[in-house]
């Protein structure tokens, strides 16, 4: 009965934890790393093809984004997540595969001009994504589910994103019973649209995030509507556009919620019926998913509008851009406008085109409404870069750079403390993850010194024995090294296929001699063919 920490250990993105119990291997999240990766992630303790289940806390790609790669490497188990997360994953994971394919095509087109440059191969394909999506099992909130003998789970609304959840895991192996709680990303209180985080009362061990474990959002909730209206008014008066890099799922819908109120209350003077473009096919689809789940996930304020027949995230002047031609046309429309586009950290997607057309314009504003990871283009702009590169071209930053503080889907330090101290009895140990190295260290100290909670922030590769309650292996931080290009691309897929074959062979142990002999002959024949 072991717990191994793989991703988002002393880092913010790439969440992944591994439970080995009751003869099964279970992953909690399998996310994509974004921005600068400081430490090397340990390998999974088993081959990907030997993973039995994945439990997914929510659909954000830093928690879900590498699931298709898991499938590409032989995983054929089930992925359990909430009903709304299952819907959002269909959108987000397909979008990830599409972006990877487009970027690989663009880079390879450039590479053809330089002899000897190796081709770029996406980490996974759309076919991998479609295969993975077929294995997702949608689950309701609050229902205890039996995965297999000795393992039960339950999802609880954690208020971070539509469908986001903390996950309770009950383990019963050889007479030893333990309960784990994975917080997922804990939501910020009093945010638009979504309910506040729900508390969990009992656990032996808690694995909790601390993205904002060293900061507060402020004593009073900012007036987001007034701040947004001020930026729009001042920018339109200058004749510019308001460009909002926004996460397609979650933050975009919150911004639409604010703009609906701004328009309903006539807060923008002299620019009646101003256009608002949502330029992200994924955001458009996600907005539909939000509307389909309003009764189960929306908070009381949003539901009051629904009861009045008002769509909380729609209004006159809202234009949804789907095709590439529609996206390109936005920047040739001279009317001052609001452009909401993904990705939220400006690392990919259509937002980069809108930045190219607006960053150099002093009359325009670039408004950041979400977290910008270290090493991303968004972080560079927020921190005052005078010039950035877009599509290989240097662009001078002359637009007004703005940020709405406190608008976050993550709980701040006080919110995190409120969640962990809501347990009726202190857990035996709290493992602090999903935070920058220094933030994890300070939050652990806060839990131990100020609240008397036993806490520990593991590095990737750390192994904890759940039965004995002791560390089996305490990993040291390993700085990121240059990746071996031979392990990438098509060759990596070949290695993954070999790993899957080995997993199938192991599962055949105990089969009839006739079937095993036939299988062996098929493998030998295949080897003979490729060795010839």
Secondary structure in CASP SS format (residue, H / E / C, confidence):
PFRMAT SS
TARGET T0000
AUTHOR 0000-0000-0000
METHOD secondary structure of the structure
MODEL  1
X C 1.00
X E 1.00
X E 1.00
X E 1.00
X E 1.00
X E 1.00
X E 1.00
X C 1.00
X C 1.00
X C 1.00
X C 1.00
X C 1.00
X C 1.00
X C 1.00
X C 1.00
X E 1.00
X E 1.00
X E 1.00
X E 1.00
X E 1.00
X E 1.00
X C 1.00
X C 1.00
X E 1.00
X E 1.00
X E 1.00
X E 1.00
X E 1.00
X C 1.00
X C 1.00
X C 1.00
X C 1.00
X C 1.00
X C 1.00
X C 1.00
X C 1.00
X C 1.00
X C 1.00
X E 1.00
X C 1.00
X C 1.00
X C 1.00
X C 1.00
X C 1.00
X C 1.00
X C 1.00
X C 1.00
X H 1.00
X H 1.00
X H 1.00
X C 1.00
X C 1.00
X E 1.00
X E 1.00
X E 1.00
X C 1.00
X C 1.00
X C 1.00
X C 1.00
X C 1.00
X H 1.00
X H 1.00
X H 1.00
X H 1.00
X C 1.00
X C 1.00
X H 1.00
X H 1.00
X H 1.00
X H 1.00
X H 1.00
X H 1.00
X C 1.00
X C 1.00
X C 1.00
X C 1.00
X C 1.00
X E 1.00
X E 1.00
X E 1.00
X E 1.00
X E 1.00
X H 1.00
X H 1.00
X H 1.00
X H 1.00
X H 1.00
X H 1.00
X H 1.00
X H 1.00
X H 1.00
X H 1.00
X H 1.00
X H 1.00
X H 1.00
X H 1.00
X H 1.00
X H 1.00
X H 1.00
X H 1.00
X H 1.00
X H 1.00
X H 1.00
X H 1.00
X H 1.00
X H 1.00
X H 1.00
X H 1.00
X H 1.00
X H 1.00
X H 1.00
X C 1.00
X C 1.00
X C 1.00
X C 1.00
X C 1.00
X C 1.00
X C 1.00
X C 1.00
X C 1.00
X C 1.00
X C 1.00
X C 1.00
X C 1.00
X C 1.00
X H 1.00
X H 1.00
X H 1.00
X H 1.00
X H 1.00
X H 1.00
X H 1.00
X H 1.00
X C 1.00
X C 1.00
X E 1.00
X E 1.00
X E 1.00
X E 1.00
X C 1.00
X C 1.00
X C 1.00
X C 1.00
X C 1.00
X E 1.00
X E 1.00
X E 1.00
X E 1.00
X C 1.00
X C 1.00
X E 1.00
X E 1.00
X E 1.00
X E 1.00
X E 1.00
X E 1.00
X E 1.00
X C 1.00
X C 1.00
X C 1.00
X C 1.00
X C 1.00
X C 1.00
X C 1.00
X E 1.00
X E 1.00
X E 1.00
X E 1.00
X E 1.00
X E 1.00
X E 1.00
X E 1.00
X E 1.00
X C 1.00
X C 1.00
X E 1.00
X E 1.00
X E 1.00
X E 1.00
X E 1.00
X E 1.00
X E 1.00
X C 1.00
X C 1.00
X C 1.00
X C 1.00
X E 1.00
X C 1.00
X C 1.00
X C 1.00
X C 1.00
X C 1.00
X C 1.00
X E 1.00
X C 1.00
X C 1.00
X C 1.00
X C 1.00
X C 1.00
X C 1.00
X C 1.00
X C 1.00
X C 1.00
X C 1.00
X E 1.00
X E 1.00
X E 1.00
X E 1.00
X E 1.00
X C 1.00
X C 1.00
X C 1.00
X C 1.00
X C 1.00
X C 1.00
X C 1.00
X C 1.00
X C 1.00
X C 1.00
X C 1.00
X C 1.00
X C 1.00
X C 1.00
X H 1.00
X H 1.00
X H 1.00
X H 1.00
X H 1.00
X H 1.00
X H 1.00
X H 1.00
X H 1.00
X H 1.00
X H 1.00
X H 1.00
X H 1.00
X H 1.00
X H 1.00
X C 1.00
X C 1.00
X C 1.00
X E 1.00
X E 1.00
X E 1.00
X E 1.00
X C 1.00
X C 1.00
X C 1.00
X C 1.00
X C 1.00
X H 1.00
X H 1.00
X H 1.00
X H 1.00
X H 1.00
X H 1.00
X H 1.00
X H 1.00
X H 1.00
X H 1.00
X H 1.00
X H 1.00
X H 1.00
X H 1.00
X C 1.00
X C 1.00
X C 1.00
X C 1.00
X C 1.00
X C 1.00
X C 1.00
X C 1.00
X C 1.00
X C 1.00
X C 1.00
X E 1.00
X E 1.00
X E 1.00
X E 1.00
X C 1.00
X H 1.00
X H 1.00
X H 1.00
X H 1.00
X H 1.00
X H 1.00
X H 1.00
X H 1.00
X H 1.00
X H 1.00
X H 1.00
X H 1.00
X C 1.00
X H 1.00
X H 1.00
X H 1.00
X H 1.00
X E 1.00
X C 1.00
X H 1.00
X H 1.00
X H 1.00
X H 1.00
X H 1.00
X H 1.00
X H 1.00
X H 1.00
X C 1.00
X C 1.00
X C 1.00
X C 1.00
X C 1.00
X C 1.00
X C 1.00
X C 1.00
X C 1.00
X C 1.00
X E 1.00
X E 1.00
X E 1.00
X E 1.00
X C 1.00
X C 1.00
X H 1.00
X H 1.00
X H 1.00
X H 1.00
X H 1.00
X H 1.00
X H 1.00
X C 1.00
X C 1.00
X C 1.00
X C 1.00
X C 1.00
X C 1.00
X C 1.00
X E 1.00
X E 1.00
X E 1.00
X E 1.00
X C 1.00
X C 1.00
X C 1.00
X C 1.00
X C 1.00
X C 1.00
X C 1.00
X C 1.00
X C 1.00
X H 1.00
X H 1.00
X H 1.00
X H 1.00
X H 1.00
X H 1.00
X H 1.00
X H 1.00
X C 1.00
X C 1.00
X C 1.00
X C 1.00
X C 1.00
X C 1.00
X E 1.00
X E 1.00
X E 1.00
X E 1.00
X C 1.00
X C 1.00
X C 1.00
X C 1.00
X C 1.00
X C 1.00
X C 1.00
X C 1.00
X H 1.00
X H 1.00
X H 1.00
X H 1.00
X H 1.00
X H 1.00
X C 1.00
X C 1.00
X C 1.00
X C 1.00
X E 1.00
X E 1.00
X E 1.00
X E 1.00
X C 1.00
X C 1.00
X E 1.00
X E 1.00
X E 1.00
X E 1.00
X C 1.00
X C 1.00
X C 1.00
X E 1.00
X E 1.00
X E 1.00
X E 1.00
X C 1.00
X C 1.00
X C 1.00
X C 1.00
X C 1.00
X C 1.00
X E 1.00
X C 1.00
X C 1.00
X H 1.00
X H 1.00
X H 1.00
X H 1.00
X H 1.00
X H 1.00
X H 1.00
X H 1.00
X C 1.00
X C 1.00
X C 1.00
X C 1.00
X C 1.00
X C 1.00
X C 1.00
X C 1.00
X E 1.00
X E 1.00
X E 1.00
X E 1.00
X E 1.00
X C 1.00
X C 1.00
X C 1.00
X H 1.00
X H 1.00
X H 1.00
X H 1.00
X H 1.00
X H 1.00
X H 1.00
X H 1.00
X H 1.00
X H 1.00
X H 1.00
X H 1.00
X H 1.00
X H 1.00
X H 1.00
X C 1.00
X C 1.00
X C 1.00
X E 1.00
X E 1.00
X C 1.00
X C 1.00
X C 1.00
X C 1.00
X C 1.00
X C 1.00
X E 1.00
X E 1.00
X E 1.00
X C 1.00
X C 1.00
X C 1.00
X C 1.00
X E 1.00
X E 1.00
X E 1.00
X E 1.00
X C 1.00
X C 1.00
X C 1.00
X C 1.00
X C 1.00
X E 1.00
X C 1.00
X C 1.00
X C 1.00
X C 1.00
X C 1.00
X H 1.00
X H 1.00
X H 1.00
X C 1.00
X H 1.00
X H 1.00
X H 1.00
X H 1.00
X H 1.00
X H 1.00
X H 1.00
X H 1.00
X H 1.00
X H 1.00
X H 1.00
X H 1.00
X H 1.00
X H 1.00
X H 1.00
X H 1.00
X H 1.00
X H 1.00
X H 1.00
X C 1.00
X C 1.00
X C 1.00
X C 1.00
X C 1.00
X H 1.00
X H 1.00
X H 1.00
X H 1.00
X H 1.00
X H 1.00
X H 1.00
X H 1.00
X H 1.00
X H 1.00
X H 1.00
X H 1.00
X H 1.00
X H 1.00
X H 1.00
X H 1.00
X H 1.00
X H 1.00
X H 1.00
X C 1.00
END
